[in-house]
Amino acid sequence: MHRHGEEERLTAAELGAALGERASLVQFSSAFCAPCRATRRILGEVAGLVPGVAHIEIDAEARLELVRDLGVRRTPTVLVLDSGGRVVRRAAGQPRKADVIAALGEAV
């Protein structure tokens, strides 16, 4: 995790998946989290609608170090990254599709 000033950046290596060409929707989930399933569906739909956007889901329990580094306190937590992996938006809880699309507007 590279933190210069307030800027948080994530790499493909840290995420265990390739970043989207234009932006990435990173979702932290846990096994028994019902809102995580709905969030997976919403983010998958948005990633399918917007070219160059990747949806990356991370099992919070399997990646506790990353969770601690990022200060993720509940699931689902969604991070919106720009093409360089910079965190431009974060939200805890199940997002609304319109809010995800709006947040992507800041990233691309």
N, C-alpha and C positions, 0 to 999 in steps of 0.2 A: 504494500500500500504506500503510495507516494503522496505525502501531504506537504505541500509547499504553501505556507500561509493557510488560507481557508480552503484551498483547492484539493478536492479528493479525486484521485484518478485510479482506475482499475485496469489491469491488463488482462488479455486473454488467458494468460497463464494462471493468474489469480482466480479467474472465473471458471476455468476449466472448459471454456467454450470460446469460439471465435466471436469477436465483436461484430455488430452489424456495420455494413458499409456506411450508413448514414447515422444510425443511432441504435441503442440497445435498451431493452426493457429487462431489468434484472429483478427477479422475484425470489425473495427468501421465504421458504415454506417449511412446514413441519407436517409429520405424518397424519395427525388427527385433527387437522385444522380445516373445518368446512369452508370458511371464506377463501382459503388457499385454492380450493378447487374452482370456485367461481372466478377468482382472480386469474388463474391459469387460462380459463376459457376466454375471458375478456382480453388479456394480453396477447393470447394466440390469435384472436380475431383481428386485433389492431395490427399486429406484426404482419398478418396476411394481407391487410388492406394497404399498408404503407410500404412501398418498395424500399429495400435497403435497411429495414429495421429487423433486428433479431430479438427473440424472446428467449431469455436464459433463466432457467429455474434452478435454484440452489437449495439443497437440503440443509436447513440451518443447523440441525443436530449433528450432521456429518462435517460441518465446516465452522466449528465453534470459534476458531481463531479469527477467521474472516468476520464472523458475526460481531465479535468483541471489537476488532479493529474499526469496524464501521459503526459501532454503537447501535446495532439492530436489537431492539428490545421486545418486539412481538412479531408474530407472523399473521398474515403476510405483510412484508415490507417490500415496497417497490422502489427501485432506483432507476431513474432515466439518465442514460449516459449519452454524451455526444459521440461522434465518430472516433475521437481520440481517447475515449474512455473516461472523460471528465464527468463527474456527477453534477447534473444540472438541476435535478429535482428529486426529492424523495418523499414518500408518503407511507404511513403505516395504516393498515386496515385495507379492506376491499375497496379498490378505486372504482369510480364511475368511468364508463368508456369515454364519454365526452372529455373528462378531465385528463385521461391518458393521452388522448389525441391533442389536446391543448398543450400539455407538457412536452409532447414530442415536437411541437412547433418551436419550442425554445431550443431544442437540441439539434434540429437539422438545419 
